[in-house]
């Protein structure tokens, strides 16, 4: 006796939902002999064909009541799959347009025997705005790193470097640049050109031309080189103040190893590379005081990485140091 309740109780929510759907379909679908047809709520979709105008928001109202007549199986299919009413706006006369709806705008499958009898309300209001076009630069976004053993021999090429953004003036004004879909550098093992789509996140309602751009990668085997005797110098303040004549730095020069594509590494001018002690790291030093401070490499090309043999040096202030007290320290 306990078996029947368990069978009934198993998946009872799914069974109840299926039963409810059946009841609903039977309630809304009646045979042609009913004489009244069947009402369905149908979404209104405005399709703007006039390129000088852009749709602003949804039509008002966004849905209408459509009365259909036809065979029961077609009505059941319509109740299950739904449909829409597509308003073609091929010629726009103004920003606020009242459109009289036509029955042939209701989307009905070609094989369907359904007939549209009535639409309520008979018109919808559509708000539009003049379309504007703005040319904005494209920004490349990358993820990961190039495979081991290769490096970029030139900046990533971008063609074209700009795209046209077209849409309502309010939307278009908010864009100063568009991003590309992120490209994974770990998959770039050799030189070549790759087509990358524009990232359309948040760009709904806008059209982009082109929708993709080409990225050109020129890669070469990784090459290393040592720069001997790179000078260590004292940095200057934002206002140009310098303390280089009043401090001594130990060591005065260091070894720097640089790495990158062979072309850019061999062209690097070693005499332009320096190890710099940040000015703010020396602020507040008293006469005779010494301090271990970090260094930064300066003068390396953008595609070259540098590795100093030390990451810090000793700075000693002489008794005649001027301009490094609290009054001249960087904020």
N, C-alpha and C positions, 0 to 999 in steps of 0.2 A: 504493500500500500504506500510505502514511503517513496517508491520509485517514481511515481507519476509527479508528485510535487517537485522532485529534484530535476526531472526533465523539463518541466515547465519553467522552473526558476533559472536554469542554465541560460546565460546570455539574454536575460529578460529585457535589458535595456535595448539591445539590438532588435529583438523581436517586437518590442513595443513601438520602436521608431519605424520599422518596416510596416507594421499594421497602420500606424498613423498616416504614413505617406500614401498608403493604398486608399485610405478613407478620403484623404484630401484630393487625390487624383480623381476618384469616383465622384466627389462632390462638385469639382469644377468642370468636369468633362461630361457633357450630355449629348445625346444624339441630335441630329439635325432636326428631328421632329419637335424638338423643344420649342422652337419658334423665337427664342430670345438670343441665341448665340452664346458665346463664352467670353468673358472679360479676362484680360491678362494685363498685368502691370509690365510695361515695356520701357526700357531705358532709352533716352534720346541722346543721340551722338551727332554733334555738328561737325561737318567735314568742310573746312575752309579751302576752297580752290583758288580764291583770289589772293595772289601772293602779296598784295599790298596790305593785307589785314591779318591779324592774329587773334585767335579765340582767347577770351579772358574768362576763365571759370567755366562752369557747366551751364547748359541752357536752363531757362527758368519757365516751367518746372523741369526738373531733370528726368522725370518719368511721366508717362501718360497711360491712360486706360484704353486698350485696343480690344474691340469685339471681333472675334473670329467665328467663322462657321466652316464646318467641314467634318470629315469622317472622325470617328472616335479615336482611332489609332494615331492619326496625325495630331489630334488635340493632346493626347497623352504624351506624345513625343515633344510637343511644344512646351507642355507643362514641365517636362523633365529637363529639357535643354535650354529653354528660354530663347529670346530673340532680341532685336533692337530696332529702333527707328532711326535711320541715318538721314540727316538733313544736309543736302548739298548746297554749299554757299559759293557758287562759282562767280557771282558778281555781287559785291557789297556796296551799298549806297551810303551807309552811315555806321557810326560806332554802336548805336542801339537799334537793333533790327527785330521787328516782329515778323515771324515767319509762319505762314499758313501751311499746315501740315497736309501732306498727300498720302493716300492709302498705299500707293505703290512705293513709298519710301520705307515701308515696313519690310524687314528682311524675312522672306519666306523661302525655304528650300525649293529648288526648281521642281523636284519630284513630288512636292507636297500638293495636296488638293485643298488646302485651306484658302479661305477667302476673307479679306479684311472688310468688315462691314462699317465700322465706325471708329473714330479716334476722339477721345475726350481728355483735355481740352483740344480744340481744333487748331490752336496756334501756340507757339512758344516764343519767348523773347531771348535773343542771343546778344551778348555783350562782346564787342570786338575792340581792338586797339590797332592803330597804325603799326605796321611792321617796320622795324629798323634793322640794319645790318652793321655789325662792328667787326673789324679785323683785330684779332688778339693773338699774342704770341703763344707758342706751345711750350710746355714745360715737361722735361723728361723725368720720369721717376724710375729708379732701379731698386732691385733687391738682391741681396747676396753679394758674392765676389766672383771675379773671373777665376776660372780653373787654375790650379797651381801650375806655374811654369810659363804663363802668358801674361801680357800686360798691354794696356792701351798705348798705341803708338801715336795717336792723335785724338783730339776731342771727338765725342760721338757726333757724327754728322746728322743733321736734321733737315728733311726735305718733304714738304715745305716747312718753313719755320713759323708760319702763321696759319690760322684757320679763320673762316668767316662764321660768326655766330649770328643767327637770324631769329627774331622773335619780337615779342612786345618790348617797347622801349623800357619799361620798368624792369623787366628781367635782364635785358641785354646790358643795361647800364651797370649792373652789379658785377660784371665779369671784366677782369683786367688780364686774365690768362686762363688757359685750359690745360688740364693735366692729361698725360697719356696713361694708358693702362701700364701698371708696373711691369718691367721686363726683368726677368731673372738672369743676372749676369753669369751664374754658374753654368748656363747652357750655351754661352758664347765661347767656343773653343778655337774659332778661326775667324778670319776677316770675312765680312759679308754684309748684306743689306737685309733688314727685317722690317716687315710691315706691322705696325702697332696701332691699335684702335685708340681713339680718344676716349678717355674715361667719361662716361655719360652720367655718372652719379650726380644727382641734383640738377640735371639739365633737361628734365621733362618739359615738353612744350616748346623747346628750342630746336632749331635745325642747324647742323654743322656741315661745313663744306671746306675741305674734304673730311670724311669721318675717320680716316686713318692716314698716317704719315709714315715715311720710310726713315729708319734709323740705320746709319752706316757705321759699322765697327771695323776699325783697322787695328789688329792686334799683332804682336810680335813675341818671340820668346823673351823671357825675363833675362835681364842683364844686370850685373852688379859692378860697382866701381868704388874705389876708395879715394877719398880726398884727404890728403895729409896736410896738417898745419892750418886747419880752418881757424881763423881768429875768433877769440871770445871777446865781445865788446859790451860796454854798458849801454843799455837802451835809454831813450829820451822820453820825457814826459809829453803829454798831449799838447802842452803849450810850447814845446820845443826846448824846455829846460834840460840841461845835460850836466852830469857829474863825472864824465869820463876822465877829466884831468885830476880828480881828487880821490880816485879809488884805484886800487890795484886788484887784479883778478888772477887767481891761480886755479888751474893752469891758464896760460895766456893763449894757448891754441890746443886744439883737439883733433882727433881722427874722426871722420864722418864717412859712413858707408851709405851710398845711394843705390837705389834699385828701381827698375822700371823697364820699359821696352828699350831695346838696344839703341834705336834711333835717338830717342829723347835723352837717354843717359849719356851717350857719347857727345851730345851737343851741349850738355850742361856746362856752363862756365864756372869752373871751380873757384876762381877769384871773386865771384859775386856771392858766394855762400858764406854766411857768418853764423856764429852761435851768439845769441843775444841774451843778456841778463835783463829781465823786465825792470823798468824804472821803479815800479811800485814795490818790488822786492827789496830795494835798497833804502826806501824812505824810512826816516826816523833813526838812522844809524848814528851813534855817537862817535866822536874822534877816537881813533885807535881801535874801534870795534870791528870785529870780523863776523861774517855771517855766511852760512852755506845757503845758496839760493839756486833755484832751477834755471835752466836755459831753454831757449827756443831756437830752432833753426830758421834762418831767413835767407831768401834768395834762390830757393829751389823752384824749378818749373812745376806747374800744377800736376803733371802726370808722373812726377818723380817723388819717391818716398825717401826720406833720410833717416838714418839711425846713428846718433852720436855715441861715442864710446863711453861717455859719462852723461848722467842726466842732471848733474848739478856741479857747481864750482864754488870756490871760496872767494868772497869779496871782502876786502879790508879797506876801511876808511882811514885816510890820512888826517893829520891834525888840522889841515887847512881846508877840509871839506865844507863847502857852502851849498846851500839850496836843497839839502835833503832832510831838513827838519820837518816837523808836523805841518809847517806853513806851506811847504812845497810838495808834500806827499800827495799822491793821487787819491781821489775820493775812494 
